[in-house]
Amino acid sequence: MTVGAEDYIDQLLVKKYAEEKVDNHDDMESMIDPEKMMSAMNDYASMYRNMMNLKQRLNIACYAVNARNAKYNKTSRYS
């Protein structure tokens, strides 16, 4: 597998875009405050962790209720 332009169209595209300039992102200021972003991410993670904990407790409670209300039939395995 080679790297680079293999056919004529790719070579033309490489020549066309070789001199293009791009924005320098080092000089730009962020529109979002990093502290607010980290706070929002922390809040989301905390909420998700609490929801997972609640789901686990609910599963345990449902399992206990279902186990308590289960009716078992005695059957003979070798009849």
C-alpha positions as CSV (number, residue, x, y, z in Angstrom):
1,M,0.0,0.0,0.0
2,T,1.5,3.3,-1.0
3,V,0.9,6.7,0.4
4,G,0.2,9.7,-1.9
5,A,-1.5,10.5,-5.1
6,E,-1.8,7.4,-7.3
7,D,-3.7,8.7,-10.3
8,Y,-3.8,12.0,-12.3
9,I,-6.9,13.4,-10.5
10,D,-5.4,12.8,-7.1
11,Q,-2.2,14.5,-8.2
12,L,-4.1,17.5,-9.4
13,L,-6.0,17.7,-6.1
14,V,-2.7,17.5,-4.1
15,K,-1.3,20.4,-6.2
16,K,-4.4,22.4,-5.8
17,Y,-4.6,22.1,-2.0
18,A,-0.9,22.1,-1.2
19,E,-0.8,25.9,-0.9
20,E,-4.1,26.3,1.0
21,K,-3.8,28.0,4.4
22,V,-5.9,26.9,7.3
23,D,-7.0,28.8,10.5
24,N,-4.5,28.6,13.3
25,H,-6.5,27.3,16.2
26,D,-3.8,28.2,18.8
27,D,-4.7,31.9,18.4
28,M,-8.5,31.5,18.9
29,E,-10.2,31.8,22.2
30,S,-12.8,29.2,23.2
31,M,-16.4,30.3,23.2
32,I,-17.0,27.9,26.1
33,D,-15.6,28.4,29.6
34,P,-13.6,25.3,30.4
35,E,-14.6,25.4,34.1
36,K,-18.3,25.5,33.2
37,M,-17.8,22.6,30.7
38,M,-16.0,20.5,33.3
39,S,-18.7,21.3,35.8
40,A,-21.4,20.3,33.4
41,M,-19.6,17.1,32.6
42,N,-19.2,16.3,36.3
43,D,-22.9,17.0,36.9
44,Y,-23.8,14.6,34.0
45,A,-21.5,11.9,35.3
46,S,-22.9,12.2,38.8
47,M,-26.4,12.0,37.6
48,Y,-25.6,8.9,35.5
49,R,-23.9,7.3,38.4
50,N,-26.9,7.9,40.6
51,M,-29.3,6.6,38.0
52,M,-27.2,3.4,37.7
53,N,-27.3,3.0,41.5
54,L,-31.0,3.5,41.5
55,K,-31.5,1.0,38.7
56,Q,-29.5,-1.6,40.6
57,R,-31.5,-1.0,43.8
58,L,-34.7,-1.3,41.8
59,N,-33.6,-4.5,40.2
60,I,-32.8,-6.0,43.6
61,A,-36.2,-4.9,45.0
62,C,-38.1,-6.3,42.0
63,Y,-36.2,-9.6,42.3
64,A,-37.1,-9.8,46.0
65,V,-40.8,-9.1,45.3
66,N,-40.9,-11.6,42.4
67,A,-39.2,-14.3,44.5
68,R,-41.5,-13.7,47.4
69,N,-44.6,-14.0,45.3
70,A,-43.4,-17.0,43.2
71,K,-45.6,-20.1,43.3
72,Y,-43.6,-23.3,42.8
73,N,-45.3,-26.5,41.6
74,K,-44.0,-29.8,42.8
75,T,-43.5,-32.2,40.0
76,S,-41.9,-35.6,39.9
77,R,-39.0,-35.7,37.7
78,Y,-39.1,-39.5,37.3
79,S,-42.8,-40.3,36.8
